[in-house]
């Protein structure tokens, strides 16, 4: 039996493949095919635009898929959420859909767009947003290069941003944030009634969540004299208390911790000065809580 899984093609593709790799699933895409191979024989993969994945999953074309919360809302697809995976094209944080207008415009809020025109890829959600504000606007679909459409073609845009740099480069100002979105593992509700597929998806979610949890973390181990343990332990922030093991050499112990990678370069010299020896830093693929 195989689980049919849709992988997002486009901006999320590279980061998704990297997360799967850290989870132990190596995906090999082909330039000429939408059907990548992987080292898990129980998965049948296809690359699909993230915007289309929710509906295909709802219709049962796929058992499950990786897509954004924004596209689930936009499509209105009735799917089961398996887990939230916080990563995007260029970082490990939610992305934002924002209402933006030219820097020199008088637009200060959504209400200032009454009777005006807005361009976006997120048409359905944007219409609902303005309706909730009781503001009548004309919302048109944008095929791309949305930032370049103001002010010549439209009065404002609703656009996806991670850092805001593209908006600033196009001399646009953020008026309001209308949606915060994260990547999700979703499933077809009928597929979840199959016990094998349900367990496969649960296993997949554990591995992917573990891979994301390991981002920015490293393992650190070292040997030290037992008498130096209190002062060295005080320098070691960790997920939990350090793992301490006694060595065969009397009076010596080994410590192992998981800490933030950014902290390591600051504390290793201190640990060395306090008497730690044989200090080893190693990367982590997964951290399972």
Secondary structure as the mmCIF struct_conf table of DSSP 4:
data_model
#
loop_
_struct_conf.conf_type_id
_struct_conf.id
_struct_conf.beg_label_comp_id
_struct_conf.beg_label_asym_id
_struct_conf.beg_label_seq_id
_struct_conf.end_label_comp_id
_struct_conf.end_label_asym_id
_struct_conf.end_label_seq_id
STRN STRN1 UNK A 3 UNK A 9
BEND BEND1 UNK A 10 UNK A 10
TURN_TY1_P TURN_TY1_P1 UNK A 11 UNK A 12
HELX_RH_AL_P HELX_RH_AL_P1 UNK A 13 UNK A 22
TURN_TY1_P TURN_TY1_P2 UNK A 23 UNK A 24
STRN STRN2 UNK A 27 UNK A 30
TURN_TY1_P TURN_TY1_P3 UNK A 31 UNK A 32
STRN STRN3 UNK A 33 UNK A 38
BEND BEND2 UNK A 39 UNK A 39
TURN_TY1_P TURN_TY1_P4 UNK A 41 UNK A 42
STRN STRN4 UNK A 43 UNK A 49
HELX_RH_AL_P HELX_RH_AL_P2 UNK A 50 UNK A 58
TURN_TY1_P TURN_TY1_P5 UNK A 59 UNK A 60
BEND BEND3 UNK A 61 UNK A 63
STRN STRN5 UNK A 64 UNK A 68
HELX_RH_AL_P HELX_RH_AL_P3 UNK A 69 UNK A 75
TURN_TY1_P TURN_TY1_P6 UNK A 76 UNK A 76
STRN STRN6 UNK A 80 UNK A 85
BEND BEND4 UNK A 89 UNK A 93
STRN STRN7 UNK A 95 UNK A 102
TURN_TY1_P TURN_TY1_P7 UNK A 103 UNK A 104
BEND BEND5 UNK A 105 UNK A 105
BEND BEND6 UNK A 109 UNK A 109
HELX_RH_3T_P HELX_RH_3T_P1 UNK A 110 UNK A 113
TURN_TY1_P TURN_TY1_P8 UNK A 114 UNK A 115
STRN STRN8 UNK A 117 UNK A 120
BEND BEND7 UNK A 121 UNK A 121
HELX_RH_AL_P HELX_RH_AL_P4 UNK A 123 UNK A 132
TURN_TY1_P TURN_TY1_P9 UNK A 133 UNK A 134
STRN STRN9 UNK A 138 UNK A 141
BEND BEND8 UNK A 144 UNK A 144
HELX_RH_3T_P HELX_RH_3T_P2 UNK A 146 UNK A 149
STRN STRN10 UNK A 150 UNK A 150
TURN_TY1_P TURN_TY1_P10 UNK A 151 UNK A 153
STRN STRN11 UNK A 154 UNK A 154
BEND BEND9 UNK A 155 UNK A 155
STRN STRN12 UNK A 156 UNK A 161
BEND BEND10 UNK A 162 UNK A 164
HELX_RH_AL_P HELX_RH_AL_P5 UNK A 165 UNK A 169
TURN_TY1_P TURN_TY1_P11 UNK A 170 UNK A 171
STRN STRN13 UNK A 172 UNK A 181
STRN STRN14 UNK A 183 UNK A 187
TURN_TY1_P TURN_TY1_P12 UNK A 189 UNK A 190
HELX_RH_3T_P HELX_RH_3T_P3 UNK A 191 UNK A 193
BEND BEND11 UNK A 194 UNK A 194
HELX_RH_AL_P HELX_RH_AL_P6 UNK A 195 UNK A 213
TURN_TY1_P TURN_TY1_P13 UNK A 214 UNK A 216
STRN STRN15 UNK A 217 UNK A 225
HELX_RH_3T_P HELX_RH_3T_P4 UNK A 226 UNK A 228
HELX_RH_AL_P HELX_RH_AL_P7 UNK A 229 UNK A 233
TURN_TY1_P TURN_TY1_P14 UNK A 234 UNK A 235
BEND BEND12 UNK A 239 UNK A 241
HELX_LH_PP_P HELX_LH_PP_P1 UNK A 242 UNK A 242
STRN STRN16 UNK A 243 UNK A 246
BEND BEND13 UNK A 248 UNK A 249
TURN_TY1_P TURN_TY1_P15 UNK A 250 UNK A 251
STRN STRN17 UNK A 252 UNK A 260
HELX_RH_AL_P HELX_RH_AL_P8 UNK A 261 UNK A 273
TURN_TY1_P TURN_TY1_P16 UNK A 274 UNK A 275
STRN STRN18 UNK A 277 UNK A 283
BEND BEND14 UNK A 285 UNK A 285
#
